[in-house]
Structure formats: C-alpha cells, structure tokens
Amino acid sequence: MSSPTSTPSRRRNKRGRGSK
C-alpha cells in the first residue's frame, strides 16, 4: 500500500483506497 489514492484495484472509499 504505497499510495492510498493510487489503488484502482479496490473501490475508492474514503481516500481512494476502499479499505472496507
């Protein structure tokens, strides 16, 4: 998880990382 905003893999939740 280097960049939370650079994770198109998951859905953009809060900061674009879509943790949940």
PyMOL Python script that loads the backbone (N, CA, C, O; Angstrom):
from pymol import cmd

cmd.read_pdbstr("""\
ATOM      1  N   MET A   1       0.848  -1.222   0.000  1.00  0.00           N
ATOM      2  CA  MET A   1       0.000   0.000   0.000  1.00  0.00           C
ATOM      3  C   MET A   1       0.871   1.255   0.000  1.00  0.00           C
ATOM      4  O   MET A   1       0.962   1.949   1.013  1.00  0.00           O
ATOM      5  N   SER A   2       1.488   1.536  -1.095  1.00  0.00           N
ATOM      6  CA  SER A   2       2.341   2.725  -1.152  1.00  0.00           C
ATOM      7  C   SER A   2       1.502   3.988  -1.252  1.00  0.00           C
ATOM      8  O   SER A   2       1.699   4.944  -0.502  1.00  0.00           O
ATOM      9  N   SER A   3       0.562   3.976  -2.189  1.00  0.00           N
ATOM     10  CA  SER A   3      -0.270   5.191  -2.346  1.00  0.00           C
ATOM     11  C   SER A   3      -1.748   4.842  -2.225  1.00  0.00           C
ATOM     12  O   SER A   3      -2.275   4.075  -3.031  1.00  0.00           O
ATOM     13  N   PRO A   4      -2.416   5.401  -1.223  1.00  0.00           N
ATOM     14  CA  PRO A   4      -3.837   5.148  -0.991  1.00  0.00           C
ATOM     15  C   PRO A   4      -4.686   5.663  -2.155  1.00  0.00           C
ATOM     16  O   PRO A   4      -5.733   5.093  -2.463  1.00  0.00           O
ATOM     17  N   THR A   5      -4.236   6.736  -2.796  1.00  0.00           N
ATOM     18  CA  THR A   5      -5.016   7.323  -3.895  1.00  0.00           C
ATOM     19  C   THR A   5      -4.635   6.646  -5.198  1.00  0.00           C
ATOM     20  O   THR A   5      -5.248   6.896  -6.236  1.00  0.00           O
ATOM     21  N   SER A   6      -3.625   5.792  -5.146  1.00  0.00           N
ATOM     22  CA  SER A   6      -3.204   5.114  -6.374  1.00  0.00           C
ATOM     23  C   SER A   6      -3.534   3.624  -6.299  1.00  0.00           C
ATOM     24  O   SER A   6      -2.686   2.772  -6.564  1.00  0.00           O
ATOM     25  N   THR A   7      -4.784   3.327  -5.934  1.00  0.00           N
ATOM     26  CA  THR A   7      -5.179   1.916  -5.831  1.00  0.00           C
ATOM     27  C   THR A   7      -6.496   1.678  -6.551  1.00  0.00           C
ATOM     28  O   THR A   7      -7.549   1.588  -5.920  1.00  0.00           O
ATOM     29  N   PRO A   8      -6.435   1.577  -7.864  1.00  0.00           N
ATOM     30  CA  PRO A   8      -7.622   1.341  -8.678  1.00  0.00           C
ATOM     31  C   PRO A   8      -8.128  -0.093  -8.487  1.00  0.00           C
ATOM     32  O   PRO A   8      -9.238  -0.437  -8.895  1.00  0.00           O
ATOM     33  N   SER A   9      -7.296  -0.912  -7.863  1.00  0.00           N
ATOM     34  CA  SER A   9      -7.666  -2.306  -7.623  1.00  0.00           C
ATOM     35  C   SER A   9      -8.964  -2.370  -6.820  1.00  0.00           C
ATOM     36  O   SER A   9      -9.887  -3.106  -7.169  1.00  0.00           O
ATOM     37  N   ARG A  10      -9.022  -1.593  -5.747  1.00  0.00           N
ATOM     38  CA  ARG A  10     -10.243  -1.597  -4.924  1.00  0.00           C
ATOM     39  C   ARG A  10     -11.094  -0.364  -5.205  1.00  0.00           C
ATOM     40  O   ARG A  10     -10.653   0.541  -5.914  1.00  0.00           O
ATOM     41  N   ARG A  11     -12.282  -0.317  -4.671  1.00  0.00           N
ATOM     42  CA  ARG A  11     -13.161   0.845  -4.923  1.00  0.00           C
ATOM     43  C   ARG A  11     -12.696   2.058  -4.132  1.00  0.00           C
ATOM     44  O   ARG A  11     -12.203   1.907  -3.014  1.00  0.00           O
ATOM     45  N   ARG A  12     -12.842   3.265  -4.690  1.00  0.00           N
ATOM     46  CA  ARG A  12     -12.369   4.472  -3.993  1.00  0.00           C
ATOM     47  C   ARG A  12     -13.305   4.757  -2.823  1.00  0.00           C
ATOM     48  O   ARG A  12     -14.338   5.403  -3.002  1.00  0.00           O
ATOM     49  N   ASN A  13     -12.960   4.288  -1.643  1.00  0.00           N
ATOM     50  CA  ASN A  13     -13.805   4.523  -0.472  1.00  0.00           C
ATOM     51  C   ASN A  13     -13.616   5.928   0.070  1.00  0.00           C
ATOM     52  O   ASN A  13     -14.204   6.874  -0.454  1.00  0.00           O
ATOM     53  N   LYS A  14     -12.815   6.080   1.100  1.00  0.00           N
ATOM     54  CA  LYS A  14     -12.599   7.422   1.679  1.00  0.00           C
ATOM     55  C   LYS A  14     -11.482   8.151   0.930  1.00  0.00           C
ATOM     56  O   LYS A  14     -11.743   9.147   0.255  1.00  0.00           O
ATOM     57  N   ARG A  15     -10.263   7.676   1.038  1.00  0.00           N
ATOM     58  CA  ARG A  15      -9.132   8.343   0.393  1.00  0.00           C
ATOM     59  C   ARG A  15      -8.826   7.653  -0.943  1.00  0.00           C
ATOM     60  O   ARG A  15      -7.755   7.869  -1.508  1.00  0.00           O
ATOM     61  N   GLY A  16      -9.734   6.839  -1.449  1.00  0.00           N
ATOM     62  CA  GLY A  16      -9.461   6.235  -2.745  1.00  0.00           C
ATOM     63  C   GLY A  16      -8.809   4.867  -2.570  1.00  0.00           C
ATOM     64  O   GLY A  16      -8.367   4.257  -3.544  1.00  0.00           O
ATOM     65  N   ARG A  17      -8.750   4.389  -1.337  1.00  0.00           N
ATOM     66  CA  ARG A  17      -8.142   3.076  -1.160  1.00  0.00           C
ATOM     67  C   ARG A  17      -9.231   2.028  -0.941  1.00  0.00           C
ATOM     68  O   ARG A  17      -8.969   0.841  -1.135  1.00  0.00           O
ATOM     69  N   GLY A  18     -10.429   2.417  -0.547  1.00  0.00           N
ATOM     70  CA  GLY A  18     -11.525   1.459  -0.387  1.00  0.00           C
ATOM     71  C   GLY A  18     -11.139   0.317   0.522  1.00  0.00           C
ATOM     72  O   GLY A  18     -11.196  -0.849   0.130  1.00  0.00           O
ATOM     73  N   SER A  19     -10.750   0.647   1.725  1.00  0.00           N
ATOM     74  CA  SER A  19     -10.335  -0.396   2.671  1.00  0.00           C
ATOM     75  C   SER A  19     -11.497  -1.343   2.946  1.00  0.00           C
ATOM     76  O   SER A  19     -11.338  -2.563   2.908  1.00  0.00           O
ATOM     77  N   LYS A  20     -12.655  -0.774   3.220  1.00  0.00           N
ATOM     78  CA  LYS A  20     -13.818  -1.624   3.512  1.00  0.00           C
ATOM     79  C   LYS A  20     -14.839  -1.486   2.407  1.00  0.00           C
ATOM     80  O   LYS A  20     -15.894  -2.118   2.459  1.00  0.00           O
TER      81      LYS A  20
END
""", "prot")
cmd.dss("prot")
cmd.show_as("cartoon", "prot")
cmd.util.cbc("prot")
cmd.orient("prot")
